[in-house]
Amino acid sequence: MRQKIVAGNWKMNTSIAQGKELVHGILDRMAEVPQDVKLIVAPPFTHLYPAAAALEGGAVGLAAQNCANHESGAYTGEVSAAMIESVPCQYVILGHSERREYYGETDETLLSKIKLALSHHLIPIFCIGEVLEERESNMHFQVVSSQLREVLCNLSPDDFAKVIVAYEPVWAIGTGKTATSEQAQEMHAFIRSFLAETFRELAENTPILYGGSCKPSNAAELFAQPDVDGGLIGGASLKAEDFIAIAKAFI
């Protein structure tokens, strides 16, 4: 069976003190989370080391929100996969729509980042998805298949087997809009089918998370879909109570 995952992307929010409080709030409620659900938190870079200390030996995974597309060198302000591995982190979010839109990350850049992340034993949470104009133009399948083809389909089967996919309808991020459970299932099933053309049975075991305004009020309906294996949570991950409530939606 595929892993059930709820990952919280804090984005550029919280101070270190607030981040510690949030981590401890999540840990204090872990008894409420079904044992077959994996929780992951992705704080800002400045919070990773204290978060790792708080989470050491626990059931909650730690992710960075990005990594550089270079191993090391004169790249001021960048954080390498090796640095993230040394924190230690287990996961890294790559290809988030905000990175693509605001920082011009291309498929070529993202492929190099994924390969570096994998070489440093990090599990990529690879984000894909279409903007509103592409959805309204009925190009959403074309856009998503291109993002998959240019990046994940260039991995070896062994490397692909380590990747988590997150589908984020960009028009549903931070807008209050949410894809219906039927729209989410349709796209998740398409993603799995498309990946199976290259990776065959491996695609059946690939976790595909939904990443568009998932919250306690709609998580159960989304997670009930057969190809929705969890969520990449934004705003709702900034409150421990809401984050745990989303994880409990699998019950």
Secondary structure, 3 states (H helix, E strand, C coil): CCCEEEEEECCCCCCHHHHHHHHHHHHHCHHHCCCCEEEEEECCHHHHHHHHHHHCCCCEEEEECCCCCCCCCCCCCCCCHHHHHHCCCCEEEECCHHHHHHHCCCHHHHHHHHHHHHHCCCEEEEEECCCHHHHHCCCHHHHHHHHHHHCHHHCCHHHHCCCEEEECCHHHCCCCCCCCHHHHHHHHHHHHHHHHHHHHHHHHHCCEEECCCCCCCCHHHHHCCCCCCEEEECHHHHCHHHHHHHHHHHC
